Amino acid sequence: MKAAVITGVGSVEVTTVDDPTCGPREVVVDVAACGLCGTDLHILQGEFAPTLPVVPGHEFAGTIVEIGSQVNELKVGDRVAVDPSLYCHECRMCRSGKNNLCERWAAIGVTTSGGAAEFAKAPVANCVKLPDHVRTEDAALIEPLSCAVRGYDVLRSQMASRVLIYGSGTMGLMMLQLGKLTGASSIEVVDLNQERLETARTLGVTAVASSADELDRPQGWDVVIDATGNEKAIQDGIGRVAKGGTFLQFGVSDYSARVTIEPYKIYNQEITITGSMAVLHSFERAADLFATGVLDPEIFISDRVPLADYAGALDQFKAGKGRKIQVLP
């Protein structure tokens, strides 16, 4: 089969690899679409994936074409979205219900072959069957949405919170949509990319700006979310949190990123700084939300390109052009 392979740091090619074969409790999926993510760029930089080469792609959906000998929950022909999370279920973190912090953490498309290929295998437990009205290609958005749902689980934000989001890429826009669902009184978005800010306007944001200085919030925001991973944005955002507020590090930073905090201010103003790591008990809920139409795929997906153009799609994503970019095997 054809697959995109990150062969080494900074190197990716589309080539022929062996077809996947499934174990007793696994299925093989004919991939309909696979979304690109910032994590893919980190893997290209040599971060996250323990070894290279690897077939990337942790946001994907497709049709089951093969099932293992012990699979009875799903059948060939079922359309599914795939949770890429792979947990050991044995370590202290897993046994305490924090599987996303598994000491042997792994993920399809990060540590094992993923969905940037014609076919991919997955545990049957990781597959969520799609309702008839959901397009298979669109369902690749469920994985990033499940990360956003996890982010709001961490926030536990109160009704009528004032929210500031840094970044209006796919994840920032998803946090915007969920913020409205959770009853925020206002949601403002900061980004340097004017095209992406226009999409935020389309989705009904309270205000947009290229700098938080342009927004009239002298007392700060109850919730500040970084969806960029950018060091400067994070540093600025931490300083915008109101008394008693929360800063959520949601965007994935480079390993080398560093910011400065003010311990006395954090203590004196009871500011919470927290993070949200991938997916935790949120994939099925995200699938349910997606089925209700919480996201408009035509707004969120800006580009659908053939698998053969995977390297160019990565370059486009890195340049900040478009929103969600999907490759179609």
N, C-alpha and C positions, 0 to 999 in steps of 0.2 A: 504494500500500500504506500501511498504518498503521505509524507509528513514533514512538517517543519521541525528542524533539529537545531538546537543551540549547541554547537559543536565545541565551543570554547569561549572564553571571555571576548565579547565583541563580535562574535562570529555566528551567523545563522544561515542555514541553507535548507531548501526543500529537496528532499531526496526520497529514495525508496527504502523502507524499513520492513521488518517482518510484521505480518498481521498479528494482532493480539489473540491470545487464546485464553478462555476463561476457566477459572477454577470452579469447584462445586457450588460456591455461593456467589458467583460473579456473573456478569452479563457483558456482552460486547455490543456497543452502540455504534450505529452508522451515524456519524456526526453531521448534523444539519448546519450548525453554526457554532463558532467559537469566538468569544470576545477577547479583545486585548485589554491588558490591565497594567498598571504601574509595576506590579510584581514581576511581570514579564521583562520589563526593562531592568529591574534589579537582578534577575537571573542572568540576563545578558551581561551585566556588570560583574558576574561571579558571586553575587550575594544570594542567600536563601537556599538555592539548590546545593545539596552536599557534594554532588559530583556532576560533572559534565562529561559527555553529552547528555541531553535530555530533550524529550519532546514536550514543549510547553503547552499551555492552554488549560486553565482551571475553570473557565466559564463556558460551559457547553451544554448542548441539548441535542437529542437525536432520537433515532428509532432503534429499538432492540432487534438485533439480527441473530443473536445466539445467546442461549442461557445455559448455566451450569447444571449439573446433574441433580443438585439439591435445591434448585430455584423453583418455587411454586407460587410466589406472590405476583410475578409478572410473566408475560409471555412474549414470544417473538411477534413483532408488529406493534407493540406498545410504544408510545412516544413518551420520553422521559426527559426531565432536567436532572442534572447530576451534581450532588454535593461533593466537592473534591476532598473533603476532610478525611484523613486517615488517622485513627487514634489507636493506641495500644490497648486501652481499657484496663490496664494493669498497674500503671504507675500511680503515685500519690495524687497527682493532679487529676487524672481520669477518675480515680476512685472518690475524689471529693467533688465530682461534677464539673470540673473545669477542664474538660477535654481539649478545648482549644489551646491550652497551655501544656499539653501532653509532653512529657519528657522525651518521648520518642516521636515527636510531631512529624507528620508527613502529609503530603497532599498530592492528588492526581494533578499532573501538569507542573509540579514544582519539584518533587523528589522522585516521582515515577512518571511514566509516559502519559501525556495528557491529550486534550481534545483538538490540538492544532494538527489534525490528521484525518484521514478518511474514516478511520475506526478507532475507538478507544474502549478499554475495559474498565469496569467499576464494580465494587461490591453491590449486590442487589439492595442492601440496606441504604445505600446512598442515592438511590434512584426514586424520584417522585413522578408518578404518572401524571400526564397533562390532561386537562379537560379538553373536550372537542373544540371549543371555541378559541383556544390559545394556539397560535402558530408556533410550530416547532422552533423555527429560527429565532423568533422573538424570545422564547423561553430561556435562551442563554443569558438574559438579563436577570434571571432569578438569583443566580449566585451573588453578583454584586449587591442586589437588593437585600439578600440575607445578611450580608456584612453590615449594611446600613441599619437593618432591624436590630442586629446585635449592638450597634453603636447606641441606639436609643434605649436598649435594655440597660446598658451601662449608665447612661445619663439619668434615667429615672426622673426626667424633667417634669416639673409641675405645670399645671395648666397656666396659661397666660404668661409664659416665660418670654423674655426678650432674647432672641437668638441672633448670633452673628456667625456666618459661615465664611471661611476663607477658601476660595476656589469654587468655580462653577463648571468644572468638568463633570463627568458622569456621576462620581460619588458625591460631590457637593450638591448637585441637582437632586440626587436621590435623598440626601439629608434634608434638603429643602422640602421635598414632597412629604416626607415623613414628619417633619416639623409641623406642617400644617395639620396633618392627621392627629398629632398629639396635642393640639390646642395652643400652639404658640400664639402670643398676642402680636408679635411682629417677627419677621425674619428678614435680615439684611445680608447681602452677599458682597464680598470684596474679591475682585479679580483684576488682573491687568489685561486679560483677553476680552476685548470688547464684544467679539462675536459670541463668546460663551455667555457674557452678561446679558446679551439680547435673549438668549434662551431662558435665562433665569426670569427675565421680564415676562416672557411668554407664559411661564409656569405660575406667575402670580406672586412674585416676591414683593415684599414691602418697599424695598429700596435697593439699589445697587450702586457701587462706587469702585473707583480704582484704589482708594485708600480709605481706611476707617476714619481718618481725619475729616473726610467729607460728610460723614454721618453725624447727626446731632444727638450724641449719646454721651454727655459729659460724665455720667455716673457709671458708664460701662454697660455690659450685657450680662444677663443672668447665665446664659449658656454661650460659650464661644467654641466653635468646632473648626479645627484645622483639617481640611480635606485636600491639602496640597503636598504635605511632606517637605515643604520648602522652609529652610532654616529661618529666613527673614520673616516669612509669614507667621511662623510659629512664635518667634520672639515677640513680634508685634501683638499677636493674639493673646498671649499670656498677660500682657499688660492691659488688655481691654476688659478683663473679667470684673464684673461688679462685686461688691461685698456679698459674701455668701454664695457666690456663683461658682460655676464649674467650667473648666477648660478640658475639652476632649481632644486628645491626639488621635485622629482618625486616619489621616494620610500617612503613607509609608515613606519614611525618611531614609536617606542614605545612612549606612552604618556610622559614618564619620560626623553626622550632623550634631551640633552642640548649641544649646541656648543657655541663657543666664536667668536664674530665678531670684526672687527677693524673699528669703525665708521669713523675715519678720512680717512682711505684708501678707504672706500666705497664712501665717499664724493669726495675725491680728484681725484679718478680714475673713477668716475662715473660708479660704478659697480652696477648692478641690481641683487637683490636676490628675487626670486619669487617662487611660488608653482603652482602645477596643481592638482586639486581635481576631480578625477573620470571622469565622462562623461558630456559633454555639447555640444549639437548640433553636435555631432561627430559620433554617432552610424551608421546612414545611410551612411555617407561618408566612415566609416571604412568597412561597408558591401560591398560597391562598390569597394573599394581598394582590399578587400579580394577576391572578384570575379575575379579581374584581375590577381591574382596570386602573389601579393606582398609578401606573406609569403608562404613558403613551409611547409605544415603541418607535413610532414614526418621528417623534421628537427626540428621543434618547439615542437612537441609532442613526448616526450621520453617514456612515459608509459601510457598504458590504462589498468585500473584495475577494477574489479567488485565492485559494490557498497558495497558489504559485507566487502571489505577490506579497507573501508574508513579510519578507524583509522590508519592502517598501512601506507596508502598513505600519510596521514598528517605527520606521523613520518618521512617518506622518504623525503617529501618536506622540513620539518624543518631541516633535516640533510644536505640539499643542494645537494641531489643526483638527477640527471636527470635535465630535463628542465620543460616543461609543463606536469603536471601529470593530467590525466583525469580519472574520475570514470564513469563507464558505468552501469546504472541501469538495 
